[in-house]
């Protein structure tokens, strides 16, 4: 018997995908501008030196998205989502311990790019969950990304004011680690 198009189970999986995509790939891609001023002031870097970290983010993200896509097709998206969340959280902890050595920043941002590309798993899940309403589901999922990209800078700024940039990285790391078991128990099968 075929499962109905919209069920509580599917809605829960979709909600977890929205939560996961907000706090793994979107955080990794959007917080950099919010961290530039406090980090460049503390370490004496130029804005150009700091901004160059984004180059490593996008290069490694582009390279790994192909690998993650192949893994998602072969083994299902759950594996890449778990790897992305755990490695993203570990990298955020690494960034909270940043020193004035620029190579460490570049390495961390390269790792964030690699972790962020795991976010394609969320789109794969949403695309396979809904058959006759796939376009609507993907549109809602895409709309959520716009909301996330609009609110994450506000949250990051608030965290920076309350906890400093190091504390902000720690909070995001803890969120990613907290999402990991949720992903593990809710996302099933290929």
C-alpha positions in Angstrom: 0.0 0.0 0.0 1.3 3.4 -1.0 1.8 6.0 1.7 -0.4 9.2 1.3 1.3 12.3 -0.1 1.2 14.2 3.2 1.5 12.4 6.5 2.7 13.3 10.0 5.9 11.3 9.3 6.7 13.2 6.1 6.0 16.5 7.7 8.3 15.6 10.6 11.1 14.6 8.2 10.6 17.9 6.3 10.7 19.9 9.5 14.0 18.2 10.5 15.4 19.0 7.0 14.4 22.6 7.4 16.1 22.7 10.9 19.2 20.9 9.6 19.6 23.0 6.5 19.3 26.2 8.6 22.0 25.3 11.0 24.5 23.4 8.9 25.0 24.7 5.4 23.3 28.1 5.8 25.1 29.1 9.0 28.4 28.1 7.5 27.7 30.2 4.4 26.3 33.3 6.1 28.2 34.1 9.3 31.5 35.1 7.6 30.7 38.7 7.1 29.5 39.0 10.7 32.8 37.6 12.0 35.0 39.8 9.8 35.2 42.9 11.9 35.8 41.4 15.4 38.3 38.9 14.0 40.2 41.4 11.9 40.3 43.9 14.8 41.7 41.2 17.2 44.3 39.8 14.9 45.3 42.8 12.8 44.3 41.2 9.5 43.1 43.2 6.5 39.6 42.7 5.4 41.0 41.2 2.1 43.0 38.6 4.0 40.0 37.6 6.0 37.7 37.6 2.9 40.1 35.3 1.1 38.9 32.6 3.4 35.7 32.5 1.4 37.6 31.5 -1.6 38.7 28.3 0.2 35.1 27.8 1.4 33.7 27.9 -2.1 36.5 25.9 -3.8 36.3 23.0 -1.4 32.6 23.2 -1.3 32.4 22.9 -5.0 34.8 20.0 -5.1 33.1 18.0 -2.3 29.5 18.5 -3.5 30.2 16.1 -6.4 31.5 13.5 -3.9 28.6 14.0 -1.6 26.1 13.7 -4.4 27.6 10.4 -5.5 27.5 9.1 -1.8 23.9 10.3 -1.4 22.8 8.5 -4.6 24.6 5.3 -3.5 24.0 5.1 0.3 21.3 7.7 0.9 21.6 11.2 2.2 21.6 10.3 5.9 25.3 9.5 5.9 26.4 12.9 4.4 24.0 14.8 6.6 25.5 13.3 9.7 29.1 13.8 8.5 28.2 17.4 7.6 26.7 18.2 11.0 29.5 16.6 13.0 32.4 18.0 10.9 30.7 21.4 10.7 30.3 21.5 14.5 34.0 20.4 15.0 35.1 23.1 12.6 33.1 25.7 14.4 34.9 24.7 17.6 38.2 24.9 15.8 37.3 28.4 14.7 36.4 29.4 18.3 40.1 28.7 19.1 41.4 30.7 16.1 44.8 32.5 16.5 46.4 35.2 14.4 47.7 32.5 12.0 45.8 33.0 8.7 46.5 29.5 7.4 44.3 28.2 10.2 41.4 30.4 9.2 41.8 29.3 5.6 41.9 25.6 6.6 38.8 26.0 8.8 36.9 27.8 6.0 37.9 25.1 3.5 36.5 22.5 6.0 33.3 24.5 6.4 32.9 24.5 2.6 33.3 20.8 2.5 30.8 20.3 5.4 28.3 22.8 3.9 28.1 20.9 0.6 26.5 18.0 2.5 23.4 20.2 2.5 22.4 18.7 -0.9 21.1 15.8 1.1 18.3 17.9 2.4 17.1 18.7 -1.1 17.3 15.1 -2.1 15.2 14.0 0.9 12.5 16.7 0.2 12.5 15.8 -3.5 12.0 12.1 -2.8 9.4 12.5 0.0 6.8 14.1 -2.1 5.8 12.9 -5.6 2.8 14.7 -6.8 3.6 17.9 -4.8 7.3 17.8 -5.3 7.5 21.3 -6.8 5.5 22.8 -4.0 7.6 21.1 -1.4 10.8 22.2 -3.0 9.5 25.8 -3.3 8.6 25.8 0.5 12.1 24.4 1.2 13.7 27.1 -1.0 11.6 29.8 0.7 12.8 28.6 4.1 16.4 29.2 2.9 15.5 32.9 2.2 14.1 33.2 5.7 17.2 31.5 7.2 19.5 33.7 5.2 17.6 36.8 6.4 17.5 35.8 10.1 20.9 34.2 10.7 22.8 37.4 10.4 20.5 38.9 13.1 21.1 35.9 15.3 24.8 36.0 14.7 25.0 39.7 15.5 23.1 39.2 18.7 25.4 36.3 19.7 28.4 38.3 18.9 27.2 41.2 21.1 26.3 38.8 24.0 29.1 36.2 23.8 31.8 37.6 21.5 32.8 36.0 18.2 34.4 33.0 19.9 31.3 32.3 21.9 29.2 32.6 18.7 31.2 29.9 17.1 30.8 27.6 20.1 27.0 28.1 20.2 26.8 27.2 16.5 29.0 24.2 17.1 26.7 23.0 19.9 23.6 23.5 17.7 25.2 21.4 15.0 26.1 18.7 17.5 22.6 18.8 18.9 21.1 18.4 15.5 23.2 15.3 14.7 21.1 12.8 16.9 17.9 14.3 15.6 19.1 13.6 12.0 20.2 10.1 13.0 16.8 9.1 14.4 14.5 10.9 12.0 16.2 10.4 8.6 16.0 6.7 7.6 17.1 4.7 4.7 18.3 5.7 1.3 
